[in-house]
Amino acid sequence: LGEAYTGSNLHTYYGGVANLNTIEGTDAQGGWLSVWGKPHSKVKLIAGGGLDHADDQLLADGSRTNNQTFYGTVEYQLVPQVTLGLELSHNETEYKNTGSSDNFRIQSAFMLNF
C-alpha cells in the first residue's frame, strides 16, 4: 500500500511538515509506502516509510522542512484472539538553516481481536 501527494496548505492533514507560519501557504510533496508478508501462519512482518518535504522559500529559519520515517514491525499471533507486536522506527526532521534531529523508537503492542 502507499500514497503520494502534492499540494499547498496541507497542515490540516499534517502535510508540509505541519507548517502553518505563512499566510500564502506552504507547498509540499511526500508520500508513504508499506509492505508486509507472512513467513509463517503466526508471524507477520511489516516494513515501510514515509517522506514529507515542504518548500522552504517562504519559511522562517528553524522551521521544519523535511520529515522522514522508516519502520519495521513483527507481529506474533499467540492465539486467534491475541497478537503481540514489536516495532522499531527511525525518524528524522530537518530544519531550515539549523540542522536536523533524529531518533530511534521501539514500541510494543498487545492486540485483542474480537
C-alpha positions in Angstrom: 0.0 0.0 0.0 1.1 3.6 -0.5 0.2 7.1 -1.4 1.9 10.1 -2.9 0.7 13.7 -2.6 1.5 17.3 -3.6 -0.3 20.4 -2.6 -0.4 23.6 -0.6 -1.8 24.5 2.9 -1.7 20.8 3.9 -1.0 21.5 7.6 -4.6 20.4 8.5 -3.7 17.0 7.2 -0.2 17.1 8.8 1.4 17.6 5.4 4.0 20.2 4.6 5.7 19.1 7.8 2.8 20.8 9.7 4.0 24.3 8.8 1.4 27.0 9.3 3.6 30.0 9.7 3.0 31.6 6.3 -0.1 33.4 5.0 0.5 32.3 1.5 0.6 28.6 2.5 3.5 26.1 2.2 3.8 23.9 -0.9 4.7 20.3 -0.1 5.2 16.9 -1.6 5.5 13.5 0.0 4.2 10.0 0.4 4.4 6.7 2.2 4.8 3.0 1.4 4.1 -0.1 3.5 4.6 -3.8 2.6 4.0 -6.9 4.6 4.4 -10.7 4.4 3.6 -13.8 6.4 6.6 -16.1 6.5 4.6 -18.3 9.0 0.9 -18.6 9.8 1.5 -16.9 13.2 4.1 -14.3 12.1 3.6 -11.1 10.1 6.5 -8.9 9.0 5.8 -5.3 8.1 8.1 -2.6 6.7 7.5 0.9 5.5 8.4 4.5 5.4 7.3 8.0 4.6 8.6 11.3 3.4 7.2 14.9 3.7 9.1 17.8 2.1 8.0 21.4 2.4 9.1 24.1 0.0 11.2 26.3 2.3 11.3 29.5 0.3 8.6 31.2 2.5 9.6 29.5 5.8 11.5 31.2 8.6 14.8 29.9 9.8 14.2 27.0 12.2 11.0 25.9 10.5 10.6 22.2 9.7 11.4 21.5 6.1 11.7 17.7 5.8 10.4 14.7 7.7 11.2 11.1 7.0 10.5 7.8 8.9 11.3 4.2 8.3 10.0 1.3 10.4 9.9 -2.5 10.7 7.3 -4.5 12.7 7.0 -8.1 13.8 3.6 -9.4 14.9 3.1 -12.8 16.5 -0.3 -14.4 16.9 -0.4 -16.2 20.3 -4.0 -17.5 19.7 -6.6 -16.3 17.2 -7.8 -13.6 19.6 -4.4 -12.3 20.8 -1.5 -10.8 18.8 1.7 -9.3 20.1 3.7 -6.7 18.2 7.1 -5.1 18.3 8.1 -2.1 16.1 11.4 -0.3 15.6 11.3 3.1 13.8 13.8 5.8 12.8 12.5 9.3 12.4 14.4 12.4 11.1 13.4 16.0 10.9 15.3 18.7 9.0 15.0 22.4 9.9 15.7 25.4 7.7 19.3 26.6 8.3 19.6 25.0 11.7 20.4 21.3 11.1 18.3 18.2 11.9 17.2 15.9 14.7 16.6 12.1 14.6 15.5 9.3 16.9 15.0 5.6 17.1 11.9 4.3 18.8 10.9 0.9 20.0 7.2 0.3 20.8 5.2 -2.8 21.7 1.6 -3.7 21.2 -0.9 -6.1 22.6 -3.9 -6.6 20.3 -7.1 -8.2 21.3 -9.1 -9.3 18.3 -12.8 -9.9 18.6 
